[in-house]
Amino acid sequence: MYYLPQPPFLIALAGLFIAVTCGAAFWNMVEQKLRESYQNPQQETSFKIDRFINPALTIAYWGICLGVWVFLGGGLLIFGFGVIPSYGVALLITLFTAGLVWDQINDVLMQLKKGGSEALSLEDLEDLT
């Protein structure tokens, strides 16, 4: 079996590059979606991120997930784990986290729809302590 003479840093860097570039595209699309939603809040699709209505947004999000998966798998490869365990563990972590973040983004958008930007104020949390 052939062993790489150095740890595969390039794989982790490639994953980071993919995640950052797709993240920039996702950020711009979410900003555009929010601008459109604030201009027309009565529209049924305002403040919603739907896989079928916005496929470009979904592709950018899964691009981020792909980059994170490659980055995490490459990071585990650097520490000497095998290819299958590295990318298997990274896939589980990435899919679980991606699902939680997607749900959180939708929850935040629904809070914005109901209460505007004041609904996300952190100053209200000080009253709870």
Secondary structure as the mmCIF struct_conf table of DSSP 4:
data_model
#
loop_
_struct_conf.conf_type_id
_struct_conf.id
_struct_conf.beg_label_comp_id
_struct_conf.beg_label_asym_id
_struct_conf.beg_label_seq_id
_struct_conf.end_label_comp_id
_struct_conf.end_label_asym_id
_struct_conf.end_label_seq_id
BEND BEND1 PRO A 5 GLN A 6
HELX_RH_AL_P HELX_RH_AL_P1 PHE A 9 GLN A 39
TURN_TY1_P TURN_TY1_P1 PRO A 41 GLN A 42
BEND BEND2 GLN A 43 GLN A 43
TURN_TY1_P TURN_TY1_P2 GLU A 44 PHE A 47
TURN_TY1_P TURN_TY1_P3 ARG A 51 ILE A 53
HELX_RH_AL_P HELX_RH_AL_P2 PRO A 55 ILE A 78
TURN_TY1_P TURN_TY1_P4 PHE A 79 GLY A 80
HELX_RH_AL_P HELX_RH_AL_P3 VAL A 83 GLY A 115
HELX_RH_3T_P HELX_RH_3T_P1 GLY A 116 LEU A 120
BEND BEND3 LEU A 122 LEU A 122
HELX_RH_AL_P HELX_RH_AL_P4 GLU A 123 GLU A 126
TURN_TY1_P TURN_TY1_P5 ASP A 127 LEU A 128
#
